[in-house]
Amino acid sequence: MPAEKLKIAFIGARGVIGTYSGIETYYEEVGSRLAERGHEVTAYCRNYFTPDVPAYRGIKVRRLPSLRGKHLETLSHSLLATFDCLGRGFDIVQFHAIGSAPLSIVPRLVGRKTVVSVRGLDWQRAKWGWFARNSLRFGEWASAHCPTTTAVVSKTLQRHYEEAHGRKPTMIPNAVVLGEHRPIDLLAEHGLEQDSFLLFAGRISPEKGVHTLLEALRPLPRHKKLVLAGGTSYSDDYIRQVEAAAWDEVVFLGRVGRDMMEELYSACYAFILPSVMEGLSIALLEALSYGNCIVTTDIPENLEVIGSAGLSFPPGDVEALRGALAKILDDPAVVEDYRRQAIERARSQPDWDEVTRLTEELYLRLHRGDPVGDELLSSADR
């Protein structure tokens, strides 16, 4: 246990008690572990997302309203949270995602140490129009210049910040926790059996490439179903496009709970992620943790997760994806080989305890005024 006990605020995610993305997962997994280590952690949560409870897993819950909508929800909630936190004596205020990054200067001006944690370059998402995209580009600039320090989840992002902003942020990866395979209970209600389906999990939005997956699968033999697990994020036109392109063997589950998600990873024949942009995909990390056969795009962020423990193809290349899918559908032995490689790679990755250790070390260095940066390495890198 560290001698110094810190008061820490998390700002920028939807909240706790229900994961939506990697940020909410981080809130719960790292926040609860920091609390176990004696720190006081407050998670700023949106009223509609988080139940009215005083605490969860040792994390203090501070619920505030937000303006619901594609463009104002994150900004309005983060703005309220930023000014709310100023009088609460926090030692560290951590902002999550680039949309909230400009606000990190505010606590800093009154003597607080601030961190902006970057999991992806949100301005690249196709759902944004010109104004929102350029606002998020400014958010990226602010994430490098407004906080006391910046943390990123991948070496790819770290290189980007060096090249684009002349700053080398601290790299603290997302965690990989070996998945515990579950029996099929909930899936049976949807007519799904072991190895009977391919799985996509994530937001159904243009950058995830679900349309490419459907186009690649269309002419292939349909002895496997395709399960799409995930909701939309202000991309209603896109999800209607996907639904129109689908067929009977495509199963739309929408956003699912943790138990269902664990069954899906446990039972799928293969996990497919045809995304054209990522930060460091939690869904891909979880697929790795369950030893899934993985097919994904060869963008650097995805290759950083799977290495050679999966099949990859150029983003948007329907023919290349079709070839990879045909390879695994035609030969179960190939699937088994990639499953073995995936679980071996998962065992070599940091878990949430390691990510918490790195995060705590960063906080303590900031609090003491010590230098921070690339010297914070996981045990796998040492």
N, C-alpha and C positions, 0 to 999 in steps of 0.2 A: 504494500500500500504506500502511495506517495505521502511525504510529510505535508505537502501543500494541498489543501482542499480548495477547489475552485468553484465559483458560481458561473455556470455556463448556460447560454441561451442558444437555442436552435430556431432559426427563422427561415421561411421560404417554402416549406412543404405543406401538404394538405393537413397532415396531422398524424396521429397514432391510432391504434386499434383498427387495423384494416390497411393493408398495403396497396398502393396504386402504382408506385414506381420505385426506382432505386432510392429515392430520397426518403420516402416513408420507411422503407426497410432500414436505412441507415439510422433514422430517428430512433427506431425501436431497438435495434441490435446494439449500436454503439452507445446510445443514450442510457440504456438499462445497465450496460457493463460499466460505464463511467460512474453511474449512481452506486453500483455495488462496490466500487473502489473508493467511495466516500465523497465524491463530488456532488454538488447540487446541480441537477440538470433540469432546465425548464424548456419544454417544447411548445412553441407557439403554433396553435392549431386553428383550423377554420371551423366555425360553428357547425356548418352543415355536415362536415366530414367526421368529426370526432364527438363521441358521446360526452355528456356533461358529467365528467368525473374529475376529482381533484388530482388524481395521479394514476399512472399506469406503468407497471413493471419498474417502479422506483423513480419514474420520470414525472416531474410536476407538469400538469397539463394547464396551459393558459389559452383559453378559447376566445377568439375575437371574430367579429363579422368580416365579411368580404363582399365586394360587388361581384355577383355571379356573372360570368361572361368570358368570352375567349381572350379579350385583351386586357381587362382590368382586374381580374380576380387575384392573380398573384401579386400585382403591384399594390392594389388597395390593401390587401391583408398584410403584406410585408411593411407597408408604410405605417399602418397602425401599430404593428408589432415593434417596429424600430423605435418609435417615440414612446411606446409603453415601457420598453426595456431600459430607457435612460435613467429612470429614478429607482431602479431595483438592484443596483450594486453589483451587476455582473462583472466578472473579470474577463470573460471571453464571450464574444457574440459571434456566432457562426452563421453566415448566410449561405443558403443552398441554392445553386443555379444562378446563371448570369442575369436573369431577369431582375433579381433583387440586388445585384452587385453594386449599383450606384449608391444605394442606401448605406452601404458599409462605411462610408466616410462619416456619417452622422455620429454614431457612438465613438468613433475614433477621435473626433474633434473634442469630445469631453473626457478623453483619457482612457477609453476602453480599448482593449486589443481586439481586433476583428479579423475574421478569416472568411474568405469566400471559397466555397467548395464547388468545383466545376466537374460535372459528370458528362457533359457533352456541349456542343455548340448549337444551342437551340435555334439560332437564326437559320440554320440549314433545313429546318423542317418545312415541308412543302405546304403545310396548312396556313402559314403566315403570309399576309399580304406585304406590300412594299413598306408601309409605315412600320408595322410590327417587326418586320425583318431588320430594318435599319435601327430600330430601337434596341433590338437584341444585339446587334453588332456593337452598338454603344455599350450595352451591358457587358459584352466580352472585354472591351477596352477597359471599362471600369473595374472589372474583376482583377485586372492586372495592376491597376494604379490606385484604386481607392482604399482597399483594406490594408491592414498591417501586413498580411501575407496571403498568398493564394495556395490552395491545395487542389490537385487534380487526381483522377483515378486511373490514369493510364500513361504509359511512356509516350504514346502517340500524342496525347494532349500536352504533355510536358514539352515535347519537341515543338509543337505548334506555338506554344507561348514563348519559347526561346526565339523562334524565327519571326513571329509576328509582333512581339512586344518587347523583345530584348530582356525578358525576365525568365528565370528558371524556377518554376513553382515546386513545392514539395509534392512528391508523388506518393499517395497513400491508396493502394488498390482496393477495389471491392473484395469482399470475402467469398471464399468457396467453402461450404460446409457439406461434407459427404451426406447425400440424401439417404433416408431410410425408406426402402421400398415398402409400399402399402398394398394390401389386398384390394381387389376391385369390389367396391361396394357402391359408391355413388355413381361410378361410370356405367354400371349395369343398367341404371335407369334410362340411360341414353343409348342403350344397345351397343356399348363399346366393350370389347374384350381385349385380353392381353395380345399385343402385337397386331392388332387389327386396324390401326390407324397411324397416320402421320400427324405430327403436332406442330402447330404454330402457336406461340404464346407472346402476347404483347399488345400494345395499342394497335388498333386497326386504323392506320393512318398512312398516307401515301409513301412516306420514307421507309416504311416497313416492307414494302414490296409484295404485299399479298396478291396484288393483281398479276405480278410476274409468276408467282407460284401457281396460281390458277391456270394461267396460260400454258405453263410448262406441263402441268398434270393432265390437261384436257385430253390429249390424244393417247395417253398411256392407259394400260389396262387398269380397271377400277376395282381391284380386289382388296385395296386398302381405302378406308375412309380418310378424309382430311378433317381434322378438328381445329377450329379457330377459337382460341380462348383469349378473350380480351375485349375491352370496351373501346369506345371511340373517345377522342379528345378534341372536341369541336371540329370534327371532320365528317359530319353527317352525310355530305354529298359523296364522299369517298366510300363510306360503308354501304351506301345504297348502290354504288357502282359495283362493289365487290359482291353484294347479295345478288345483283342481276346477272353476274357472270358465273355464279355458282351452280351446282347441280345437286341431285338428291344425296349423294354421298359426302357432301360438305356439311359439317355440323357446326353451327354457330352456337357457342355456349355463352357468349358475352363475358362480362367480368365474373370470375369465379373465386370462391373462398380458398383458403390455404389447404384444407383437407382435399378438396377436389383437385387442386393444382398438383399436390403430391401424388395423387393417384394417376393423373395424366402423365407426369414424368416417369412414374413407375411402370406404366403399361404401354407407352407409345413404341411403335416400331422404329421411328426415327424422329428427330427434332429438326425442323426446318426454319431458318431465319434468313429471309432474302432481303434484308434491309440495305439501303443505300447509304445510310449514315447512322452512327451510334456514338455514345460516349464510351461506356463499358457496360454492355447489356447484362442486366441482372438475370433475365430469362436465359440467356446463353450460358451464364455462369451456373445457373441451377441445372440446366440440361447436362452440363459437364459433370456436375456433382452427383447426378443420378446415373452416370455412365451411359448416357444416351448416344446412339449413333447420330452425329450432327452433320447437317449440310447447311452451309452459310456462305455469305459473300466474302470475297477476299479483300475487303477493306481492312486497313491496318488494325482498327479497333477490334474487329472480330478475330483476326488471325492472332492478335495478342492474347486472346482468351484460349483458343483451341490449339495453337501451334500446328503440329501435323496430325493431331488427334481428331480429324474430321475431314470431310470433303468440302472444298470451296470452289466458288465460281465467280466470274466478274459480275458486279452488280448490274441488274437489268438485262443480263444475257439469258434469254429464255431457252435457247438451244443448249447452252452449257448446263443450265439447271436441269433441263429435261434429261440430259445425258447422265448427270449425277444421280437423279432420282431413278432412272432406269437401272443403273448399276446396283443400287441397293435393293430395289424391288425384285430384281432378277436373281439376286444371290444373297441369301440370309447369312452365309459365311462371312461376307464382307461386312455386314452389319455387326456381327459378333466381334470381329476384329477391331472395328472402330469403337465399339463399346468398351473393350478392354483398354484401348489406348486412352479413351476419355477418362476412365476412372483412375488410371495411373497418373494422368496429368492433374486431375482434381486433387489427388493426394499431395501433390507438390506445391499447391497454392496456399496463400495465407488464409486463416480462418478469422472469424469475428473477434476472437481474443487478440490476435495479432494486429488486426486493423485498429482495435481499441487502444492497444499499447502504443502504436505509432501516433494515433490521434492525441492521446494523453501526453506523449512526449513533445509533440508540437505545441500543445497548449502550455505546458510547463515552461518550455523554452521562451515562448512569447511572454508569459507572465513574469519571468525573470529578466527579460530583456536580452536573452542570448540570441546569437545568430540562428536563423532557420533557413531551410532550403533542402537541397538535394541530398544532404548527408543523412536524412531520415530514410533508412532502407529497411525493407522487410528482411526477415531471417533468410528467406529464399534467395535474396540478392547478395547476402554477405559472404 
